Amino acid sequence: MITKLLQNISHLNYSIIPTPIMKLENLSKKYNANIYCMRDDLSGFAFGGNKTRKLDYLVYDAIQQGTDTLLAVGANQSNFCRITAAYGAANGLGVQLLLSGEQEESPTANLYLDHLFNATITHTDAFENSQVEEKSLQLETELTKQGKKVYRMPLGGSTPLGTLGYLSAFDEILNFSKKNNLNFNSIFHASGSGGTQAGLVLGKMISKWQGDIIGISVGRSATELHSVVDNLAKETANLLNFTPNEIEFIVDESYIGEKYGAHTQAGSKAIKEFATHEGILLDNVYTGKAAAGLLDYIQKGKVDKSDNILLIHTGGNIELFEHS
């Protein structure tokens, strides 16, 4: 059903998909559980991650509209902005990035790559989502007055069109389950701007999958993010002419820490465990917190140890080099 709904929607093909789904044998043994990982950190383009799935759809749309400039917003170390800059370079498009944070004398990690991809960067002291979006609208107006044809994308590329990337990912999970006769009971992932979780929720809605989709919030309150995801899933359903229905899913704000981007003890512990037991690199902002949530759910009995539990590794491990 999902494949049929997506088959007529064109997109770029920079993502190397389907990404591998593998059992984490050592962590499964340690926690007496069945833990699997979908390796979207291996999606390939510009260090990969979940944003390539979104940008395959968004940048194709931008090209079809005759765009000459991509405009993206995020924090100084935004994964979405880094990959947007790479898509622009690969397709001969100008890239304007509006980044929350100060200009750095010696950029590292994602910010270094933004410069390497030749993006034009504007720094702002605005950090609240609404303020950043307002600033991006102002920048779009300025660029348009200069004669540029701008394709502006919101935080994380979380639009109905971008959300299709994770509807497709959910279809990959279903195909893996069918091929391997293995059904997942719960899917954990980091949830920030909401597009990744919205795609998964829509996949559950369409397929009538019976498991739990558990988004570990990295910044927003559970109430706010739940509303964002719910609305975005329904808007994406409408884009596909699919009648949406109410669906249960979980947003857990327990692992954020002090604020978005803050390092946490649980996140650091999960990063170390995944590195030393599986050779898998996580980051402090997103995947470390998602993994911390998954392991905590197992330890507290919030998921059954006989369940098949899937963690989606959404990438971003280049953050480990921010302070190198």
Protein Blocks (a to p, Z undefined) as FASTA:
>chain_A
ZZmmmmmpccddkbccdddddddfklmmmnopadddddfklnopgoiajklmmmmmmmmm
mmmnopabdcddddfklmklmmmmmmmmmnopacddddeddddfbaghjlmmmmmnopac
dddfbfbfklmmmmmmmmmmmmmmnopacddddehhiafklmmmmmmmmmmmmmmmmmno
pacfbdcdddfeommmmmmmmmmmmnopabdcddddfkbafklmmmmmmmmmmmmmmmno
pacddddddddfklnombghiacfklmmmmmmmmmmnopacdfklmmmmmmmmmmmmmno
pacfkbccddddebjilmmmmmZZ
